[in-house]
Amino acid sequence: MGLKPVSSSTRVAENRFILVLLVLYMLAYLDRQIITLLIDPIRRDLGASDLEMGFLQGMGFTLFFALAGPFLGWMVDRYRRRWIIWGGVTVWSLCTAACGLADTYGELLVARFGVGAGEAALLPAAYSLISDVVEKHRLSRALAVFSLGSIAGGAMSFALGGAIIGFAARYGSVVLPVIGMVEPWQLVFLMIGTVGIPLALLVFVIH
């Protein structure tokens, strides 16, 4: 049997759908990996040891990512997946911003727990949505494109993250309304986390 012809409008809608999820996946990796570029100033300002910094980068994130994953997968099977993605992106973005408000190692670690838990929502919900929206004969390609988010996001965390760090370092410590004085590394977390909150709304423009 031949494949059914697909209208150009359907292809455009599918491409837009995958693009939005790809952007969110890249954002997840940016929020996850940016801390690797901020190790030295965080260690200096918070007085953290090498062991503590290693836990912050690794287990501090992956522990809650792993713990939240099964529960969020259960939610994906029962509730609206767009809302789950929106909630996950919003939570990890707020927690990334909270990293910029941390004055102690413990506060920073708790915020990283939240980043891990929030990011656990994206993959199960995205894979489920893609399998429903994209025609089966194009599903493998769609999943492959979406999976590029981990590679592109990792690269972006160094390229864009480095640019943001350079921008923040140029101004040194700054005083923000309500928040008060923040160091450059804190400003980086605040900037990246704040950007993620409106980007979470993109999930509602895909059909």
C-alpha positions as CSV (number, residue, x, y, z in Angstrom):
1,M,0.0,0.0,0.0
2,G,1.2,3.5,-0.8
3,L,1.6,6.2,1.7
4,K,-1.2,8.8,2.0
5,P,-0.2,12.2,0.6
6,V,0.4,14.8,3.3
7,S,-0.6,18.4,2.8
8,S,1.9,21.1,3.1
9,S,0.0,22.7,6.0
10,T,0.3,19.4,7.9
11,R,4.0,19.2,7.3
12,V,4.4,22.8,8.4
13,A,2.4,22.1,11.6
14,E,4.5,19.0,12.3
15,N,7.8,20.9,11.8
16,R,6.7,23.7,14.0
17,F,5.7,21.2,16.7
18,I,9.1,19.4,16.6
19,L,10.9,22.8,16.5
20,V,9.2,23.9,19.7
21,L,10.0,20.7,21.5
22,L,13.6,20.9,20.2
23,V,14.0,24.4,21.6
24,L,12.7,23.3,25.0
25,Y,15.1,20.3,25.0
26,M,18.0,22.6,24.2
27,L,16.9,25.0,27.0
28,A,16.9,22.0,29.4
29,Y,20.5,21.2,28.5
30,L,21.5,24.8,28.9
31,D,20.1,25.0,32.4
32,R,21.6,21.7,33.2
33,Q,25.1,22.3,32.0
34,I,25.7,26.0,32.6
35,I,27.0,25.3,36.1
36,T,30.1,23.6,34.7
37,L,31.3,27.0,33.5
38,L,30.7,28.6,36.9
39,I,32.5,26.2,39.2
40,D,35.4,28.4,40.2
41,P,33.4,31.5,41.2
42,I,30.8,29.4,43.0
43,R,33.5,27.5,44.9
44,R,35.2,30.8,45.8
45,D,32.1,32.6,47.0
46,L,30.4,29.7,48.8
47,G,33.5,28.0,50.1
48,A,32.5,24.7,48.6
49,S,34.9,21.8,48.5
50,D,35.7,19.8,45.3
51,L,33.6,16.9,46.6
52,E,30.6,19.3,47.2
53,M,31.0,20.8,43.7
54,G,31.1,17.3,42.2
55,F,27.9,16.4,43.9
56,L,26.3,19.6,42.8
57,Q,27.1,18.9,39.1
58,G,26.3,15.2,39.2
59,M,24.3,13.5,41.8
60,G,22.6,16.6,43.0
61,F,20.9,16.9,39.6
62,T,20.5,13.2,38.5
63,L,19.1,12.0,41.8
64,F,16.0,14.0,41.6
65,F,15.8,13.6,37.8
66,A,15.7,9.8,38.4
67,L,13.3,10.0,41.3
68,A,10.8,12.3,39.6
69,G,10.9,10.4,36.3
70,P,8.6,7.4,37.0
71,F,6.0,9.7,38.7
72,L,6.0,12.1,35.8
73,G,5.7,9.3,33.4
74,W,2.7,8.1,35.3
75,M,1.2,11.6,35.0
76,V,1.9,11.7,31.3
77,D,-0.4,8.7,30.8
78,R,-3.2,10.3,32.7
79,Y,-3.1,14.1,32.3
80,R,-2.7,16.8,29.6
81,R,0.8,16.5,28.3
82,R,1.2,20.1,27.3
83,W,0.4,21.2,30.8
84,I,3.0,18.7,32.2
85,I,5.7,20.1,29.8
86,W,4.7,23.7,30.7
87,G,4.9,22.8,34.4
88,G,8.3,21.1,34.0
89,V,9.9,23.9,32.1
90,T,8.5,26.5,34.5
91,V,9.7,24.6,37.5
92,W,13.2,24.0,36.2
93,S,13.5,27.6,35.0
94,L,12.4,29.0,38.4
95,C,14.8,26.7,40.1
96,T,17.6,27.8,37.8
97,A,16.8,31.4,38.7
98,A,16.8,30.3,42.4
99,C,20.4,29.1,41.9
100,G,21.1,32.8,41.3
101,L,19.6,33.7,44.7
102,A,21.5,31.1,46.7
103,D,23.8,32.5,49.4
104,T,24.9,29.1,50.7
105,Y,25.9,25.8,49.3
106,G,22.8,24.1,50.8
107,E,20.5,26.6,49.0
108,L,22.2,26.1,45.7
109,L,22.0,22.3,46.1
110,V,18.2,22.4,46.8
111,A,17.7,24.6,43.8
112,R,19.6,22.0,41.7
113,F,17.3,19.3,43.0
114,G,14.4,21.4,41.6
115,V,16.1,21.7,38.2
116,G,16.5,17.9,38.0
117,A,12.9,17.2,39.0
118,G,11.5,19.8,36.6
119,E,13.5,18.5,33.6
120,A,12.3,14.9,34.2
121,A,8.9,16.0,32.8
122,L,10.0,16.9,29.3
123,L,11.1,13.6,27.7
124,P,8.2,11.3,28.6
125,A,5.7,14.0,27.7
126,A,7.5,15.0,24.5
127,Y,8.0,11.4,23.2
128,S,4.3,10.7,23.9
129,L,3.1,13.8,22.0
130,I,5.4,13.2,19.1
131,S,4.2,9.6,18.6
132,D,0.6,10.9,18.6
133,V,1.0,13.9,16.3
134,V,3.5,12.7,13.7
135,E,2.6,10.2,11.0
136,K,4.2,6.8,11.7
137,H,6.3,6.8,8.5
138,R,7.9,10.1,9.6
139,L,8.1,9.2,13.3
140,S,11.7,8.0,13.3
141,R,13.0,11.2,11.7
142,A,10.9,13.4,14.0
143,L,12.4,11.6,17.1
144,A,15.9,11.9,15.6
145,V,15.5,15.6,15.2
146,F,14.1,16.1,18.7
147,S,17.0,14.0,20.1
148,L,19.4,16.5,18.6
149,G,18.3,18.8,21.5
150,S,20.8,17.1,23.8
151,I,23.7,17.7,21.4
152,A,22.7,21.2,20.4
153,G,21.8,22.1,24.0
154,G,25.2,20.9,25.2
155,A,26.9,23.0,22.6
156,M,24.7,26.0,23.4
157,S,25.5,25.7,27.1
158,F,29.2,26.5,26.2
159,A,28.7,28.9,23.3
160,L,25.7,31.0,24.6
161,G,26.5,30.3,28.2
162,G,30.0,31.6,27.7
163,A,28.7,34.8,26.1
164,I,26.3,35.3,29.0
165,I,29.0,34.7,31.5
166,G,31.2,37.2,29.7
167,F,28.4,39.8,29.7
168,A,27.8,39.3,33.4
169,A,31.5,39.4,34.3
170,R,31.9,42.7,32.4
171,Y,29.6,44.4,34.9
172,G,30.9,42.6,38.0
173,S,28.6,42.7,41.0
174,V,25.4,44.4,40.3
175,V,22.5,45.6,42.5
176,L,19.1,44.4,41.3
177,P,15.7,45.8,42.4
178,V,14.2,43.8,45.3
179,I,17.0,41.2,45.1
180,G,19.9,43.4,46.0
181,M,23.6,42.7,45.1
182,V,24.4,39.6,43.1
183,E,27.7,38.3,41.8
184,P,28.3,37.6,38.1
185,W,27.7,33.8,38.5
186,Q,24.4,34.5,40.2
187,L,23.4,36.9,37.5
188,V,24.0,34.2,34.9
189,F,21.6,31.8,36.6
190,L,19.0,34.6,37.0
191,M,19.2,35.5,33.3
192,I,18.9,32.0,32.0
193,G,16.2,31.0,34.4
194,T,14.1,34.1,33.6
195,V,14.3,33.4,29.9
196,G,12.9,29.9,30.3
197,I,9.6,31.1,32.0
198,P,8.1,32.7,28.8
199,L,9.6,30.0,26.6
200,A,7.5,27.4,28.5
201,L,4.4,29.0,27.0
202,L,5.5,27.9,23.5
203,V,4.1,24.5,24.2
204,F,0.6,26.0,23.9
205,V,1.1,27.3,20.4
206,I,1.7,23.9,18.9
207,H,-1.2,21.8,17.6
